[in-house]
């Protein structure tokens, strides 16, 4: 599928898929969306425990993993990060992304590059506080149970991939989370909220990132 680099409203890049008219991150601001949805409404809501396990659905460009790594440097917590991606992004496209520059962390460029060059299916300790495992896997094959504190649900939208926004998929996420675990996503459709509730999640509507009125946060009670 054809991929193009797009500059979003906050100056950061994303990958645009013209065949679907879909982006990996919000065209209203890739970095802004990542911080608002996944850090502010997810990572920062997890209790201050020594270790946190995070599952990302849609590793993609590595932006969410990278900003979580940056946040781990400010935290007492150790982060076990698992990113799942069925179709890894080619290094040719990764090299065109400007996240390191826009975040003003040039000294961390080796870490961003390493995130994309390390082997899949193996755990890699990128710092004393942050480990990364990339799994090349279709989302419907996920079968983790009671493992994660937090899920970043960043699949492509229901308009182009409705199969990722069903009760069947959210049952997998519910199973993968520990009690009181949190799932956050940029999505806010009523059908998505109802699918989450159907499998047992307690769902909150929250203010969305730039360009979206709302987003969803689901808690496994």
C-alpha positions as CSV (number, residue, x, y, z in Angstrom):
1,X,0.0,0.0,0.0
2,X,1.3,3.4,-0.9
3,X,2.5,5.6,2.0
4,X,3.3,9.3,2.0
5,X,4.8,11.5,4.7
6,X,2.4,14.3,5.9
7,X,3.2,17.3,8.1
8,X,0.5,17.6,10.8
9,X,-0.8,20.8,12.4
10,X,1.7,20.8,15.2
11,X,4.6,20.5,12.8
12,X,5.3,16.8,13.5
13,X,5.0,14.2,10.8
14,X,2.8,11.2,10.2
15,X,2.4,8.6,7.5
16,X,-0.6,9.0,5.2
17,X,-2.2,6.1,3.4
18,X,-3.9,7.7,0.3
19,X,-5.8,4.5,-0.7
20,X,-7.6,4.7,2.6
21,X,-7.4,8.4,3.3
22,X,-6.1,7.4,6.7
23,X,-3.1,8.5,8.8
24,X,-1.0,6.7,11.5
25,X,-1.5,9.8,13.7
26,X,-3.9,12.7,13.8
27,X,-3.5,15.3,11.0
28,X,-4.3,17.8,13.7
29,X,-1.0,17.1,15.5
30,X,0.7,13.7,15.8
31,X,2.8,14.6,18.9
32,X,0.0,16.5,20.5
33,X,-2.4,13.5,20.1
34,X,0.2,11.0,21.4
35,X,0.8,13.0,24.6
36,X,-2.9,13.9,25.2
37,X,-4.4,10.4,24.7
38,X,-1.7,8.0,25.8
39,X,0.5,9.9,28.3
40,X,-1.9,12.4,29.9
41,X,-5.0,10.2,30.0
42,X,-3.2,6.8,30.3
43,X,0.4,6.6,31.5
44,X,-0.1,9.4,34.1
45,X,-3.2,7.7,35.5
46,X,-1.5,4.5,36.5
47,X,-0.6,4.3,40.2
48,X,3.0,4.9,41.2
49,X,4.1,1.3,41.2
50,X,7.6,0.0,40.7
51,X,6.9,-1.8,37.4
52,X,4.4,-1.1,34.7
53,X,3.6,-3.3,31.7
54,X,2.2,-1.5,28.6
55,X,0.7,-3.1,25.5
56,X,0.4,-1.0,22.4
57,X,-2.0,-2.0,19.6
58,X,-0.4,-0.6,16.5
59,X,3.4,0.1,17.1
60,X,3.5,1.8,13.7
61,X,5.9,4.7,13.7
62,X,7.1,4.1,17.2
63,X,6.0,7.6,18.4
64,X,4.0,6.3,21.3
65,X,6.8,4.0,22.5
66,X,9.3,6.8,22.1
67,X,7.5,9.4,24.2
68,X,6.8,6.8,26.8
69,X,10.5,6.1,26.9
70,X,11.1,9.9,27.4
71,X,8.5,9.9,30.2
72,X,10.2,6.9,31.9
73,X,13.3,9.0,32.4
74,X,11.2,11.3,34.7
75,X,9.7,8.5,36.6
76,X,10.6,6.0,39.4
77,X,8.8,3.3,37.4
78,X,10.3,0.5,35.3
79,X,8.4,0.1,32.0
80,X,7.9,-3.2,30.2
81,X,6.6,-2.1,26.8
82,X,5.2,-4.5,24.2
83,X,4.3,-3.1,20.8
84,X,2.2,-5.2,18.4
85,X,2.3,-4.5,14.7
86,X,1.1,-6.7,11.8
87,X,2.7,-4.7,9.1
88,X,6.0,-3.1,10.2
89,X,6.8,0.3,8.7
90,X,9.8,0.3,6.4
91,X,13.0,2.0,7.6
92,X,12.9,4.3,4.5
93,X,9.7,5.9,5.9
94,X,10.9,5.9,9.5
95,X,13.9,7.9,8.5
96,X,11.6,10.7,7.1
97,X,9.8,11.2,10.4
98,X,10.8,14.3,12.5
99,X,9.8,13.3,16.0
100,X,13.3,13.6,17.5
101,X,13.7,17.1,16.1
102,X,10.2,18.3,17.0
103,X,10.5,17.0,20.6
104,X,13.9,18.7,20.8
105,X,15.7,15.5,22.1
106,X,18.5,15.1,19.5
107,X,20.6,13.3,22.2
108,X,17.9,10.5,22.1
109,X,18.0,9.9,18.4
110,X,20.1,6.7,18.9
111,X,17.2,5.3,21.0
112,X,14.5,6.2,18.5
113,X,16.6,4.5,15.7
114,X,17.3,1.5,17.9
115,X,13.6,1.0,18.5
116,X,13.2,0.4,14.8
117,X,16.3,-1.7,14.2
118,X,16.2,-4.2,17.1
119,X,15.0,-7.7,16.4
120,X,11.3,-8.5,16.6
121,X,10.0,-11.1,19.1
122,X,12.8,-10.4,21.7
123,X,12.9,-8.2,24.8
124,X,15.5,-5.4,24.6
125,X,16.6,-3.3,27.5
126,X,16.9,0.2,26.0
127,X,17.6,1.9,29.4
128,X,17.7,0.9,33.1
129,X,14.0,1.8,33.2
130,X,12.6,0.9,29.8
131,X,12.5,-2.5,28.0
132,X,10.8,-2.9,24.6
133,X,9.5,-6.1,22.9
134,X,8.1,-5.7,19.4
135,X,5.7,-8.5,18.3
136,X,4.9,-8.9,14.6
137,X,1.4,-10.2,15.1
138,X,-2.2,-9.8,13.9
139,X,-4.2,-8.1,16.6
140,X,-6.8,-10.9,16.7
141,X,-4.0,-13.4,17.6
142,X,-3.2,-11.6,20.9
143,X,-3.9,-14.0,23.8
144,X,-2.2,-12.4,26.8
145,X,-3.9,-12.9,30.2
146,X,-3.7,-10.6,33.2
147,X,-0.4,-9.2,32.1
148,X,-0.7,-5.5,31.4
149,X,-1.5,-2.4,33.5
150,X,-2.1,-0.2,30.4
151,X,-3.2,-0.6,26.8
152,X,-2.5,2.0,24.2
153,X,-5.2,1.2,21.6
154,X,-4.0,2.9,18.5
155,X,-5.3,0.8,15.6
156,X,-6.5,2.4,12.4
157,X,-10.0,3.8,12.7
158,X,-13.3,1.8,12.4
159,X,-14.0,3.4,9.1
160,X,-11.2,1.4,7.4
161,X,-10.7,-1.5,9.8
162,X,-14.0,-2.1,11.7
163,X,-12.9,-5.5,12.8
164,X,-10.5,-3.9,15.3
165,X,-13.3,-2.1,17.1
166,X,-15.6,-5.0,18.1
167,X,-16.5,-6.7,21.3
168,X,-14.3,-9.6,20.2
169,X,-11.2,-7.5,20.1
170,X,-12.0,-5.6,23.4
171,X,-12.5,-9.0,25.1
172,X,-8.9,-9.7,24.2
173,X,-7.9,-6.4,25.7
174,X,-9.9,-7.0,28.8
175,X,-8.3,-10.4,29.3
176,X,-4.8,-9.0,28.8
177,X,-5.2,-6.3,31.4
178,X,-4.8,-6.7,35.2
179,X,-7.5,-5.7,37.5
180,X,-7.8,-1.8,37.6
181,X,-5.9,-1.8,34.3
182,X,-6.6,1.0,31.8
183,X,-7.2,1.1,28.1
184,X,-7.0,4.5,26.3
185,X,-7.8,5.3,22.7
186,X,-8.4,8.3,20.5
187,X,-11.7,6.8,19.4
188,X,-15.0,8.0,20.7
189,X,-17.8,6.4,18.6
190,X,-20.8,5.1,20.4
191,X,-20.4,1.7,18.9
192,X,-16.9,1.5,20.2
193,X,-18.0,2.5,23.7
194,X,-20.8,-0.1,23.7
195,X,-18.4,-2.8,22.6
196,X,-16.1,-2.0,25.5
197,X,-19.0,-2.0,27.9
198,X,-20.3,-5.3,26.6
199,X,-17.2,-7.2,27.7
200,X,-17.1,-5.6,31.2
201,X,-15.2,-2.3,30.9
202,X,-16.2,0.8,32.8
203,X,-15.9,3.4,30.1
204,X,-15.3,7.2,30.5
205,X,-15.7,9.9,27.9
206,X,-12.9,12.4,28.1
207,X,-12.0,15.6,26.3
208,X,-10.2,14.6,23.1
209,X,-7.0,15.8,21.5
210,X,-6.9,18.7,19.0
211,X,-9.4,18.0,16.3
212,X,-11.5,15.6,18.3
213,X,-14.2,16.5,20.8
214,X,-13.9,13.3,22.9
215,X,-11.9,10.2,23.4
216,X,-12.4,7.0,25.5
217,X,-10.8,5.5,28.6
218,X,-11.8,2.0,29.7
219,X,-11.1,0.5,33.1
220,X,-11.1,-3.2,34.1
221,X,-12.7,-3.2,37.5
